[in-house]
Amino acid sequence: MPLSTSDRSLVEPVIRRMNALRPLSAEARASLEYAMLDGLQRAGASEDLISEGDPVDSVRVVLSGWLCRYKTLEDGRRQIVNFIFPGESCDSHAFLLPVMDHSIATMTPVVYAEIKRARFESLTRGDRSLAEALWCETLVNNAVQREWAINLGRRTALERVAHLFCEIFERLRPVGLVDGNSCVMPVTQMDLADATGLSVVHLNRTVQELRASGLIVLRDRTLTVNDPDALKAAALFSPSYLQLYRFS
């Protein structure tokens, strides 16, 4: 049975991103679309989809909204270790481990698909293009994690924040969520501070510095980059670690 226009629009970010990693066969695309539509779920903002220590028996794929991976110290301090955007999965191979080693929380209302382990394994066994796309996603996630480690360990505050903004643009672009030089920025300054290892005061000061330099405009939950090349230069940003998105 063909998908309706609304159904196809809902799952399109995932298909676009998978195709950017590895071109999917028609069969893989159809099987993945129906699996996602069968497992549709919704969650509000500031909810944990899964917590550290929970068993994993399914794969969650994000259709709309923003999430974050995070860990919390015993005294309550939180470190966001990555964002998860539409089209991305919440660790497509996490079910190979007994429990989660981190938590995943919604930052905005989200729509996601939950695909049970048996069905997911059937999908990947049945089509090499889908299996390869998902392994490519894992490799990209590893590359992103290395960049975030460099952010926290070596980049200055201004470089960290500018680098994060550059990366967000690069990751949203393949799924059609960048409009010219603008994209939505629905997260709070606390979220950005927890992602960059800065205090909220330091984060605010750094954002103001980027604004004053004319590099960005951050208003009404929208980020506009006035001069992408200049922002990349300020961030010491090279998109090479995201080149898998451009595989062809």
Secondary structure in CASP SS format (residue, H / E / C, confidence):
PFRMAT SS
TARGET T0000
AUTHOR 0000-0000-0000
METHOD secondary structure of the structure
MODEL  1
M C 1.00
P C 1.00
L C 1.00
S C 1.00
T H 1.00
S H 1.00
D H 1.00
R H 1.00
S H 1.00
L H 1.00
V H 1.00
E H 1.00
P H 1.00
V H 1.00
I H 1.00
R H 1.00
R H 1.00
M H 1.00
N H 1.00
A H 1.00
L H 1.00
R C 1.00
P C 1.00
L C 1.00
S C 1.00
A H 1.00
E H 1.00
A H 1.00
R H 1.00
A H 1.00
S H 1.00
L H 1.00
E H 1.00
Y H 1.00
A H 1.00
M H 1.00
L H 1.00
D H 1.00
G C 1.00
L E 1.00
Q E 1.00
R E 1.00
A E 1.00
G C 1.00
A C 1.00
S C 1.00
E C 1.00
D E 1.00
L E 1.00
I E 1.00
S C 1.00
E C 1.00
G C 1.00
D C 1.00
P E 1.00
V C 1.00
D C 1.00
S E 1.00
V E 1.00
R E 1.00
V E 1.00
V E 1.00
L E 1.00
S E 1.00
G C 1.00
W C 1.00
L E 1.00
C E 1.00
R E 1.00
Y E 1.00
K E 1.00
T E 1.00
L C 1.00
E C 1.00
D C 1.00
G C 1.00
R C 1.00
R E 1.00
Q E 1.00
I E 1.00
V E 1.00
N E 1.00
F E 1.00
I E 1.00
F C 1.00
P C 1.00
G C 1.00
E C 1.00
S E 1.00
C C 1.00
D C 1.00
S C 1.00
H C 1.00
A H 1.00
F H 1.00
L H 1.00
L C 1.00
P C 1.00
V E 1.00
M C 1.00
D C 1.00
H C 1.00
S E 1.00
I E 1.00
A E 1.00
T E 1.00
M C 1.00
T C 1.00
P C 1.00
V E 1.00
V E 1.00
Y E 1.00
A E 1.00
E E 1.00
I E 1.00
K E 1.00
R H 1.00
A H 1.00
R H 1.00
F H 1.00
E H 1.00
S H 1.00
L H 1.00
T H 1.00
R H 1.00
G H 1.00
D C 1.00
R H 1.00
S H 1.00
L H 1.00
A H 1.00
E H 1.00
A H 1.00
L H 1.00
W H 1.00
C H 1.00
E H 1.00
T H 1.00
L H 1.00
V H 1.00
N H 1.00
N H 1.00
A H 1.00
V H 1.00
Q H 1.00
R H 1.00
E H 1.00
W H 1.00
A H 1.00
I H 1.00
N H 1.00
L H 1.00
G H 1.00
R C 1.00
R C 1.00
T C 1.00
A H 1.00
L H 1.00
E H 1.00
R H 1.00
V H 1.00
A H 1.00
H H 1.00
L H 1.00
F H 1.00
C H 1.00
E H 1.00
I H 1.00
F H 1.00
E H 1.00
R H 1.00
L H 1.00
R H 1.00
P H 1.00
V H 1.00
G C 1.00
L C 1.00
V E 1.00
D E 1.00
G C 1.00
N C 1.00
S E 1.00
C E 1.00
V E 1.00
M C 1.00
P C 1.00
V C 1.00
T C 1.00
Q H 1.00
M H 1.00
D H 1.00
L H 1.00
A H 1.00
D H 1.00
A H 1.00
T H 1.00
G C 1.00
L C 1.00
S C 1.00
V H 1.00
V H 1.00
H H 1.00
L H 1.00
N H 1.00
R H 1.00
T H 1.00
V H 1.00
Q H 1.00
E H 1.00
L H 1.00
R H 1.00
A H 1.00
S C 1.00
G C 1.00
L C 1.00
I E 1.00
V E 1.00
L E 1.00
R E 1.00
D C 1.00
R C 1.00
T E 1.00
L E 1.00
T E 1.00
V E 1.00
N C 1.00
D C 1.00
P H 1.00
D H 1.00
A H 1.00
L H 1.00
K H 1.00
A H 1.00
A H 1.00
A H 1.00
L C 1.00
F C 1.00
S C 1.00
P H 1.00
S H 1.00
Y H 1.00
L H 1.00
Q H 1.00
L H 1.00
Y H 1.00
R H 1.00
F C 1.00
S C 1.00
END
